[in-house]
Amino acid sequence: MSTSDSVEIRPVERGDVSTILNLYGDALESGSDRDSSANEPWVDSAWDRMMRSGQHLLVAVLGGQVVGTVTLIIQPTLRHRGAAMAELENVVVDSNHRGHGVGSKLVQHALDVARKAGAYKLHLISDVATSDAYPFYEGLEFVHTGRGYKRYLLDE
């Protein structure tokens, strides 16, 4: 039996937030998420906004521990006869569990949720700093289609 066979994918629970913040911090070398704590004042309000927004924050659980997470955002559009589109953000797997199918199972689950929601496409941007993830996404049949741009607004 592979690791991914034992992984359960489920929606996030409030008690998972500390572990998710740790996963985000471990995946980053610097930045505002690096030393975040679930006890910080902003966490409750961010949690409430996320739960009201309709985002799908999913976690991968192995042996009772959260070992990965992904955020799936589904938004309505006026394209494709009103079909929704989906976006993946924050695909993170604990470094000790990478390469064992956990990330694949998370992404496949997110794809299933997006399909059921009627999304015509699912897109993601993988930062050039994480170019080692490119083969992972290509192995899941994602196609490099363009060039991504972003502008951080909180630093202005």
Stockholm file with secondary structure:
# STOCKHOLM 1.0

chainA/1-156         MSTSDSVEIRPVERGDVSTILNLYGDALESGSDRDSSANEPWVDSAWDRMMRSGQHLLVAVLGGQVVGTVTLIIQPTLRHRGAAMAELENVVVDSNHRGHGVGSKLVQHALDVARKAGAYKLHLISDVATSDAYPFYEGLEFVHTGRGYKRYLLDE
#=GR chainA/1-156 SS CCHHHHCEEEECCGGGHHHHHHHHHHHCSSSTTTTCCTTSHHHHHHHHHHHHHTCEEEEEEETTEEEEEEEEEEECCSSGGGCEEEEEEEEEECGGGTTTTHHHHHHHHHHHHHHHTTEEEEEECCCGGGGGGHHHHHHTTCCCCSCCCCCCSTTC
#=GC SS_cons         CCHHHHCEEEECCGGGHHHHHHHHHHHCSSSTTTTCCTTSHHHHHHHHHHHHHTCEEEEEEETTEEEEEEEEEEECCSSGGGCEEEEEEEEEECGGGTTTTHHHHHHHHHHHHHHHTTEEEEEECCCGGGGGGHHHHHHTTCCCCSCCCCCCSTTC
//
